Amino acid sequence: MITNSIVVFLFLLVSVFAQNNEIMAKNILGIGSTQAVAVSGRLICNGRPAVNVKLKLYENEILFDRLMEESRTDGNGQFRVSGSKREITTIDPKLNVYHKCNYNGLCDQKFTIHIPKDYVTSGNQAARTFDIGTLNLANNFPGQSTDCIN
């Protein structure tokens, strides 16, 4: 006979396992659905293309954000990033932008763009792309900070 303490222990064990290996645990338990998101745009610095700017698309989590894709801008400052994750609830995607426009420090300037949930679609490929338009990195963005570990 299984006691309540054993059931609680097994639940906690699965919870810890799920945080360390989210996809495997969710597949074993058969919960959640695959959801995708895509973001595109162009980055400039003082009117010139912001070339080779690092971009990271994350699924915003309570403890640790999960990287979905990392990319860089092209020679014209343009980019498109996309990714998918298996989640029980709707994913909460965000795009981190790391740049050095008008900044000479050792680290990067970082700001985050939160992607609206209506751009999250079912499946492995995003059905719609959230276009941020053209952003001038010379501007100050809300929440912008210095990031040395990205």
Kinemage of the C-alpha trace (Angstrom):
@kinemage 1
@onewidth
@group {chain A} dominant
@subgroup {mainchain}
@vectorlist {calphas} color= white
{ca met a 1} P 0.000 0.000 0.000
{ca ile a 2} L 1.373 3.411 -0.989
{ca thr a 3} L 1.249 6.003 1.763
{ca asn a 4} L 0.652 9.704 1.271
{ca ser a 5} L 4.294 10.491 2.078
{ca ile a 6} L 5.472 8.209 -0.736
{ca val a 7} L 3.075 9.898 -3.169
{ca val a 8} L 4.346 13.330 -2.096
{ca phe a 9} L 7.953 12.145 -2.439
{ca leu a 10} L 7.299 10.826 -5.943
{ca phe a 11} L 5.594 14.080 -6.926
{ca leu a 12} L 8.547 16.114 -5.636
{ca leu a 13} L 10.984 13.804 -7.415
{ca val a 14} L 9.141 14.265 -10.717
{ca ser a 15} L 9.023 18.045 -10.122
{ca val a 16} L 12.785 18.254 -9.581
{ca phe a 17} L 13.384 15.988 -12.569
{ca ala a 18} L 11.086 18.177 -14.673
{ca gln a 19} L 13.091 21.286 -13.887
{ca asn a 20} L 16.337 19.559 -14.847
{ca asn a 21} L 14.981 17.860 -17.934
{ca glu a 22} L 11.738 19.619 -18.793
{ca ile a 23} L 11.090 18.132 -22.233
{ca met a 24} L 11.737 14.531 -21.209
{ca ala a 25} L 9.576 14.788 -18.093
{ca lys a 26} L 6.684 16.404 -19.950
{ca asn a 27} L 6.880 13.798 -22.697
{ca ile a 28} L 6.907 10.959 -20.165
{ca leu a 29} L 3.962 12.456 -18.306
{ca gly a 30} L 2.199 13.339 -21.590
{ca ile a 31} L 1.390 16.873 -20.523
{ca gly a 32} L 1.759 20.221 -22.233
{ca ser a 33} L 1.803 21.192 -25.865
{ca thr a 34} L 4.465 22.471 -28.231
{ca gln a 35} L 4.176 26.193 -28.889
{ca ala a 36} L 6.206 28.429 -31.202
{ca val a 37} L 7.024 32.100 -31.580
{ca ala a 38} L 9.030 34.211 -34.052
{ca val a 39} L 10.368 37.772 -33.886
{ca ser a 40} L 11.886 39.914 -36.621
{ca gly a 41} L 13.105 43.461 -37.039
{ca arg a 42} L 15.999 45.745 -37.841
{ca leu a 43} L 18.452 47.341 -35.448
{ca ile a 44} L 20.385 50.518 -36.197
{ca cys a 45} L 22.893 52.609 -34.278
{ca asn a 46} L 22.820 56.337 -35.059
{ca gly a 47} L 21.285 55.713 -38.487
{ca arg a 48} L 23.671 52.920 -39.504
{ca pro a 49} L 22.921 49.176 -39.491
{ca ala a 50} L 23.758 47.562 -36.144
{ca val a 51} L 25.768 44.597 -37.425
{ca asn a 52} L 26.421 41.403 -35.438
{ca val a 53} L 24.209 42.355 -32.477
{ca lys a 54} L 23.474 39.350 -30.249
{ca leu a 55} L 19.827 38.346 -29.797
{ca lys a 56} L 18.451 35.684 -27.476
{ca leu a 57} L 14.864 34.443 -27.550
{ca tyr a 58} L 13.793 33.092 -24.171
{ca glu a 59} L 10.787 31.449 -22.576
{ca asn a 60} L 10.317 33.473 -19.393
{ca glu a 61} L 10.232 31.051 -16.433
{ca ile a 62} L 9.799 31.555 -12.686
{ca leu a 63} L 13.305 30.411 -11.721
{ca phe a 64} L 15.451 30.242 -14.856
{ca asp a 65} L 14.569 31.502 -18.315
{ca arg a 66} L 14.925 28.865 -21.025
{ca leu a 67} L 16.804 29.773 -24.188
{ca met a 68} L 14.861 28.980 -27.361
{ca glu a 69} L 17.254 30.469 -29.931
{ca glu a 70} L 20.321 32.695 -30.162
{ca ser a 71} L 21.131 34.697 -33.279
{ca arg a 72} L 22.840 37.862 -34.544
{ca thr a 73} L 21.866 40.689 -36.853
{ca asp a 74} L 23.082 40.570 -40.441
{ca gly a 75} L 25.025 43.212 -42.409
{ca asn a 76} L 21.881 45.330 -42.728
{ca gly a 77} L 20.997 45.065 -39.035
{ca gln a 78} L 18.101 42.710 -39.783
{ca phe a 79} L 17.206 39.573 -37.869
{ca arg a 80} L 14.627 36.854 -37.406
{ca val a 81} L 14.630 34.498 -34.444
{ca ser a 82} L 12.178 31.734 -33.719
{ca gly a 83} L 11.804 28.892 -31.302
{ca ser a 84} L 9.425 26.455 -29.711
{ca lys a 85} L 8.898 24.907 -26.292
{ca arg a 86} L 6.615 22.326 -24.785
{ca glu a 87} L 4.627 23.895 -21.939
{ca ile a 88} L 1.495 23.237 -19.952
{ca thr a 89} L 0.433 26.899 -20.038
{ca thr a 90} L 0.972 29.457 -22.792
{ca ile a 91} L 4.662 30.290 -23.135
{ca asp a 92} L 5.802 33.783 -22.133
{ca pro a 93} L 8.460 34.662 -24.730
{ca lys a 94} L 10.902 37.544 -24.561
{ca leu a 95} L 13.758 38.794 -26.710
{ca asn a 96} L 16.970 40.031 -25.093
{ca val a 97} L 19.092 42.403 -27.185
{ca tyr a 98} L 22.810 42.779 -26.322
{ca his a 99} L 24.645 45.708 -27.945
{ca lys a 100} L 27.455 48.268 -27.658
{ca cys a 101} L 25.881 51.196 -29.538
{ca asn a 102} L 27.332 54.411 -28.021
{ca tyr a 103} L 28.920 52.325 -25.262
{ca asn a 104} L 32.632 51.560 -24.847
{ca gly a 105} L 32.540 49.374 -21.729
{ca leu a 106} L 33.756 45.796 -21.507
{ca cys a 107} L 30.244 44.404 -21.190
{ca asp a 108} L 27.108 44.815 -23.325
{ca gln a 109} L 24.046 46.954 -22.907
{ca lys a 110} L 20.954 44.749 -22.618
{ca phe a 111} L 17.248 45.381 -22.925
{ca thr a 112} L 14.271 43.067 -23.180
{ca ile a 113} L 11.268 43.067 -25.492
{ca his a 114} L 8.306 41.020 -24.274
{ca ile a 115} L 6.452 39.267 -27.091
{ca pro a 116} L 2.642 39.496 -26.977
{ca lys a 117} L 0.960 36.159 -26.252
{ca asp a 118} L -1.215 36.422 -29.364
{ca tyr a 119} L 1.958 35.758 -31.417
{ca val a 120} L 2.383 32.359 -29.728
{ca thr a 121} L 1.014 29.553 -31.907
{ca ser a 122} L 0.616 25.800 -31.555
{ca gly a 123} L 3.196 23.507 -33.119
{ca asn a 124} L 6.934 23.587 -33.847
{ca gln a 125} L 6.797 26.490 -36.337
{ca ala a 126} L 5.398 29.957 -35.641
{ca ala a 127} L 2.385 30.817 -37.787
{ca arg a 128} L 2.929 34.579 -37.272
{ca thr a 129} L 6.005 36.738 -36.747
{ca phe a 130} L 6.118 39.627 -34.289
{ca asp a 131} L 7.830 42.479 -36.176
{ca ile a 132} L 9.448 45.017 -33.845
{ca gly a 133} L 10.153 47.344 -36.770
{ca thr a 134} L 13.375 49.380 -36.819
{ca leu a 135} L 14.894 50.265 -33.456
{ca asn a 136} L 17.711 52.753 -32.913
{ca leu a 137} L 19.978 51.252 -30.245
{ca ala a 138} L 21.231 54.776 -29.430
{ca asn a 139} L 17.957 55.284 -27.534
{ca asn a 140} L 17.564 54.390 -23.868
{ca phe a 141} L 15.137 51.505 -23.466
{ca pro a 142} L 13.079 50.766 -20.338
{ca gly a 143} L 14.940 48.369 -18.073
{ca gln a 144} L 18.185 48.673 -20.056
{ca ser a 145} L 21.157 47.461 -18.034
{ca thr a 146} L 24.755 46.372 -18.363
{ca asp a 147} L 25.265 42.632 -18.838
{ca cys a 148} L 28.680 40.956 -18.699
{ca ile a 149} L 27.474 37.342 -18.709
{ca asn a 150} L 25.360 36.650 -21.758
